[in-house]
């Protein structure tokens, strides 16, 4: 068959007329075709007549109790049925790709290491049709140029042009290994931090803010290791190297599993949290909805487990 010339418009009859013709031919009845298509018998008859007029051909002979395909009608039915089958198959495959296939997610190395990675087995077990790809990077993806479906970002929720749903709101609070909290010198009151090594992240400002809000004046902020990744600070605390300031999301798994404890019920509010971000145009794709709902479910389970284990935090007011 000669290839259709580029730019040449297709001459196609209306899809509804083709569906009416195929159903009527299969049932040999306008009435039963109408029942299948959930329209009136008159609507099916009208569609078929319109198709016959458009083609300039007679597709049926009307018998008293049923329809009889003409010879040309039988030939055309073969073509129409094949076309509708291909269209249905292509549609099913397209929809299946929206529900399954590759889903590429990007997030920060800290969030990937301390919150996301250890949960992925549960997602894979619950949704085996989705091939999840995780990219851990500090780079904020450009959805228009990069092959990424969804991101988990740390911020204040203002992501212009994107759909953003808050995943985890955060507070800032001290954490340490259980042995450190129970040992000597213990950690029964915030003032006891003066006798422990404090683990710092990049700078010593966070500890200064928390201690001032808690009314602690005598802690030595000039000593203690300074690390440049929050995951490193938390791991150092797990290993008993001192007391770290942790944010809710990154410390949750270690708190729930008893590798860390929060010795005080005081937390400092922070403006940033973790947000699920994706283009608005793709926000309701089934595989994106599935992953977003799973993330939200995991975060809710963490919140419930933390409340049961350590109780609710008393929120501190930042010192001015």
N, C-alpha and C positions, 0 to 999 in steps of 0.2 A: 504494500500500500504506500502510495506517495505520501511523504511527510507533509503535514499541514504547514503552509507557508507562514513564516513569522509575521505577526501582525494581522493575519486574516482571522476575522471573527468567526467563532463556531456558530452553526445554525442548530440550536438545541430547542426542543419542545419543553414546556414547563414541567418541572419535576413532579408536581402533584398530578398532572395528567398521565405521566408515565407510571406512577404508583397506582393510580386508579385503573389504568389499562392492565397492568400486570396482575393486580389482585382480582379483577373481573375475569381475566382469562384463566387464572388458576382455579377460581371457584365456579366458573361458567355461570356467574350470577352477579348482577349489580347489587342485589340485596345483601348477599353474604359478603361481598367486597366492602359494602358500606359498613356492615357490622365490624369487620376487621379494622377498617380505617377510622372508625368512630365518626362517620359523617352520615348524611342522609343518602338514600338510594338515588334521589334526584341529583345530588351533587356528583356522585360517581358517574351517572349517565351523562351529565353535562360535561364533565371532564373528558370522557371518552369521545363524545361528539366533537368537542373542541379540538382534540388531538386528530381525529379523522379529518376534520376540516382543514387543519393546519398542514397535514400530510397530503391531502387530496386523495385519500385512499379509504376503502371500507375495511375495517379491522374485524368486525363481527357481523354475523347474520343473526337477527333476533328471532328465535324460536319461541313458541308459547311458554315453555317451562324453563328454558335455559338459553344460554348464549352459545353460538357456534363460531369458532375462529375461522376467518377466511384463510386462504392459502398465504396471502401476503401478511395477514395477522399472525399466523404461526411463525413465519420467518422473522417478523419484527419482534415477536415475543422472545425469541432466542437472543436477539441483540439486547433488548431492554433488560431481560433477566440477568444476563451476564454483566451489563453495566451496573445494575443495582447491587448485585452481589459484590462486585469490585468496590463500589462506593461504600457499602456496609463494612467490608473487610478493612478498607483503608481507614474508615472512621474508627473502628474498634482498635486498630493498631495505634492510631494517633492518641486516642483516649487512654490506652494502656500505657503509652509513654509518659502521659501526664501523671499517671498514678504510680509509675514505677520507673525503672531506668536509673541513670546516674543523677545524683544530687550532690552538688559541690558546695561546701560550706567553708567559710573562712572565719577565723577568730584569732585572738592574740595567743602567743605561746603560753602565757600564764594561765589563761582560762582553759586552753586545750589540755594542759598538763594536770591542773589541779581540779578541774570540774568535769570536763567533757569526756576525756579518753576512757576512763575506767567504766563509763556507762554504755559505751557503744555496743557492747555485746548484747545488752538488753534490747537496744533498738534493732539490731540485726535479727535477733530472734523473733521480735514482734512484727518486723516488716522486711521479710527476706527479699521481696521484689525490688526494694530500693537499694541501689549500689551507692553507698555513702562515701564521699571523698572529702577529707578534712585537710585544709591548708592552714597551718599555724604561722601567722605573720603579723608584724606590726603595721604593715602597709594597709591602708584603707582602700578596699577594692573599688574600682570604677565599674559598676555593673553594666554600663553601656559598652564598654570595651573589653571586659574580661569575662571569661566563661565561668561565672560564679552565680549560684542561685540565691544564696542567703548568707548573711553574716551575723555574728554575735559581736556587738561592739560595746565598749565601755564609754559612757558619755552621759549627757544630761537629757537625752531624748530628742534633741533637735537635730534632725537629719533631713535637710531640705530635699524635697522631691521623692522621698522614700517612705515606705510604710514602716513604722516603728512600733513595736509592742514591748513593754517593759517585761523583762524576764526576772530580774532579781534587783530589788532595792537593797542598799548596803548601809552598814554602820561600821565603825572602826572600834576595835576592842583588843585588849591584850590576850595573848594565848601562849601556852607553854606546855611542855611535856607533863604528864600527871605526876611523875616522880619529882619533878622540880617543884610543883605546887605543894606536894605533901612533905617534902624534905625540909632540911634546915639550911639556911633561914627560909621559912615558909612564905606563902603568899596569901595572907588572910585579909589584908587591907591594902588599898592602893599605895599607902606610904611604904609598904614593904618592898616596893619596886626599887627603892633607893639602895637596897642591899643585893640587887641582882644585875646581871649583865643584860643590857637592852640591845636588841637586834634592830638595826636601822635600815631603812630602804632609801637609797639615793642621798638622802639628807636627813637631818634630825628634826625637821619641822613637825611631822605628824606626832611624834612622841611629845614634843613641847606642847602642842595643842591639847592632846589628850590629858596630859598630866596637869596642865593649868585648869582644864575643865573639871578634873577630879579633885582639885585642891591640893595637889602634891607639889611641894616646893623644893624638896631637898634631893631630888634624883640627879645623878650625874649623867648629863647628856653628852659629855665629851668623850666617853669611852663606849666600847662595844663595836662589833663588826658593822660595816656599812656595805650593803649588797644592792645590786642594781635590778634585781628581779624579785617580784613579790613571792613567786613560787620558791625561790631560794631561801628567802627569809622564813617562810612557813616550814620548809624542810629542816632548816637549822633549828627551829624551835622544837620540831618533832624529835630531833636528835638530842635534845636537852642542852643546847648551846646557849640558851638564854630565853628571854621573853620577847616575843615579836608582837607588833601591832598587825592585826589581820582584818581584812574586809570579809564580809559575810560569805560571799560566793566561794572564794578560793580556800577558805578554811573549813568549809562545811563538811567535806568528806572525812577529814582527819578528826573533826570534833565528833561527828556521828559515830565513827569507828573507835573512839577512845584514844587515838594517838595524840590528841591535843585536848586540853581543857581550857575553858575561859574562867580564870580564878575569880573574876569580879563580875557583878551583874550590871556593869555600867558600860555604855557604848556611846560613841560620838557620832552624830549623824553626818553623812557626807552627801554632797550634791549629785555625785555620779553613781550610776548603776550599770547593769548589763541589759542591753536591748537587742531584740531580734529585729533585724533590718533586711528589707528586700525591696525591689522595685514595686511600685503600686500596681503596675500592669500584670505582674505575675504573682501577686500576693495570695490569690485564691486558687492557684494550681494545686491539684490534690496532693502531690508529693510534698510540696512546700507546706501546705496546711498540716499534713501528717507529721512532718518533722517539727513544725512549730508547736503543735499540740503536745507532742512528746516532750519537748524541752520544757514547756510550761508545767506539764505533769511532774517531771523530775524535780523542778524547782519547788513546786508545792509540797512534794514528799519530803524534800530537805527541810523546808520550813517547819513542817509538822514534827519531824524527827528531832530537830534542834530544840523546839519548844518543849518536847517531852523530856529531853536529856538534860538541858541546862536551864530551862525556864525562860521567861521573857526578860530581855534586857531592859534596864532602866536607861532611858535616853538622857545623855548629858547635854547641857547647854554650853556651846562653845564660849570660852572665856573671851572677854573683850578687852 
